[in-house]
Amino acid sequence: MNNLPVVKLGIVAVSRDCFPIELSQKRRAAIKAAYKGDLYECPVTVENEQDMLKAVEDVKKAECNALVVFLGNFGPETPETLIAKNFDGPCMFVAAAEGDGDMINGRGDAYCGMLNCSYNLKMRHLQGYIPEYPVGTADDIAKMIGEFVPIARAVIGVRNLKIITFGPRPQDFFACNAPIKGLYELGVEIEENSELDLLVSFKEHENDPRIPEVCADMAKEMGEGSYYEDLNVKMAQFELTLLDWAENHKGARKYVAFADKCWPAFPSQFGFEPCYVNSRLASRGIPVSCEVDIYGALSEYIGLCISDDAVTLLDINNSVPKYIYDEDIAGKYDYALTDTFMGFHCGNTPECKMCSSRAVKYQLIQHRLLEPAGSEPDFTRGTLEGDIAASDITFYRLQCNSDGELVSYVAEGEILDVPTRSFGGIGIFAIPEMGRFYRHVLVEKNFPHHGAVMFGHYGKAMFEVLKLLGVKLDSIGYNQPKGVRYPSENPFA
């Protein structure tokens, strides 16, 4: 299934009626020529409210789902901001820099107009994306449009997302029990089901004629010796169960993510751990979070939209032992020991993000808990384990706190090319000033143990998406550089 929005951009030029309309039109055409992607050029240049209605109607007929509102000159304050009110999709506001040669009849004053545009958006409580420096030439604005696309994709995705859950959120993982009020405020729909609903559907997929094809794909993906052949049929059956449920339960929504209860009852009743299947769905753009972590699933989906790549969800799990730091990190990487930690989960990270030694194995912790001491692993098999491959990363989460407020954090770093010497799907992460970030954002602001991971540096886009989704600026945490104190940080420490 196609689980990602396709952004269809339109550009609408606006013009203050005491400025030459040709200035906006000529500059709009230059942007269209400079931008290398698909960009619908609205023929209506907006000077008044009637023009605004015509322009919005035109871009809707063209099936645009995101807009660039371009101040080719000073721009009409009311009509240009009402575009954002009447258009059902994210809008970016940008303005033309001078440089056409004629500073008498060719001066547009859009630098000034952007101030009034911003003021009027705030007066009307309208959200618009305004780049860091929103004034530029055609080439400059073409670059801004390129940066807007993943931001728009994430906003469109969230507004059309349904999160499907199975099972109550675990008693001993209260971090997964965040209020769902924030989901509705974001425009996300939620469908909560029991584990029994899932089990019934799973049994109905027994002997599904598609199972052999999925088994063959699993074997091809993992390679001989890296999976349990006797488990493939059950896991293929489960994969088809989830895919069919997603298709049949989308309802009025276009996109889905799952948040499933994966223990302690699941393995004994289904006969395997769901982790490898979860990883396969994540690699295909359908995030499946563990432990009914609803906001983890939401965070993963946002990261999927931004990066247009597979994401994962990991525990911010354990510190890096000093002997590993001394042997493999000190002198090779410019990080202190407290900048590092291990991100771990039982085996939900997509295969494409792991080292070549990865394999389907068993869940050691669940084996200790659920199967007889000293026995061979049976139904606790099914995790995808191995070290996660070295990569740039963005570590982040969007969460609803105990007061029902949306809060978030974003930090960029990397996974180091260092063996973990451990089990599970795991990697050694390094984030500049992680120790202080851990204490004064993650601990201080009461974030849970799960963090989502994008494989690349996408902090800039993530920060803008959070703002557009309505997260307050003082509720977005990030890792402060050395020398910049957190509000809660002891100045004498």
HELIX and SHEET records of a PDB file:
HELIX    1   1 ILE A   21  ALA A   34  1                                  14    
HELIX    2   2 GLU A   49  LYS A   61  1                                  13    
HELIX    3   3 GLU A   77  ASN A   86  1                                  10    
HELIX    4   4 ALA A  110  MET A  123  1                                  14    
HELIX    5   5 ALA A  138  ARG A  159  1                                  22    
HELIX    6   6 PHE A  174  CYS A  176  5                                   3    
HELIX    7   7 LYS A  181  LEU A  186  1                                   6    
HELIX    8   8 GLU A  195  GLU A  204  1                                  10    
HELIX    9   9 ILE A  211  MET A  222  1                                  12    
HELIX   10  10 GLU A  229  LEU A  231  5                                   3    
HELIX   11  11 ASN A  232  HIS A  249  1                                  18    
HELIX   12  12 ALA A  265  PHE A  270  1                                   6    
HELIX   13  13 CYS A  275  SER A  283  1                                   9    
HELIX   14  14 ILE A  294  SER A  307  1                                  14    
HELIX   15  15 LYS A  322  ILE A  324  1                                   3    
HELIX   16  16 TYR A  325  ILE A  329  3                                   5    
HELIX   17  17 LEU A  337  ASP A  339  5                                   3    
HELIX   18  18 GLU A  351  LYS A  353  5                                   3    
HELIX   19  19 LEU A  364  LEU A  370  1                                   7    
HELIX   20  20 MET A  434  PHE A  437  1                                   4    
HELIX   21  21 TYR A  438  VAL A  443  3                                   6    
HELIX   22  22 GLY A  459  LEU A  468  1                                  10    
HELIX   23  23 LEU A  473  SER A  475  5                                   3    
SHEET    1   A 5 LEU A  39  GLU A  41  0                                        
SHEET    2   A 5 LEU A   9  VAL A  14  1                                        
SHEET    3   A 5 ALA A  66  LEU A  71  1                                        
SHEET    4   A 5 CYS A  91  ALA A  96  1                                        
SHEET    5   A 5 VAL A 135  GLY A 136  1                                        
SHEET    1   B 4 GLU A 189  ASN A 193  0                                        
SHEET    2   B 4 LEU A 161  PHE A 166  1                                        
SHEET    3   B 4 TYR A 255  ASP A 260  1                                        
SHEET    4   B 4 VAL A 288  SER A 289  1                                        
SHEET    1   C 9 ALA A 359  TYR A 362  0                                        
SHEET    2   C 9 ARG A 381  ASP A 387 -1                                        
SHEET    3   C 9 GLY A 425  ALA A 430  1                                        
SHEET    4   C 9 THR A 340  HIS A 345 -1                                        
SHEET    5   C 9 VAL A 311  ASN A 318 -1                                        
SHEET    6   C 9 HIS A 450  MET A 454 -1                                        
SHEET    7   C 9 SER A 391  CYS A 400 -1                                        
SHEET    8   C 9 LEU A 406  ILE A 415 -1                                        
SHEET    9   C 9 ILE A 476  TYR A 478  1                                        
END                                                                             
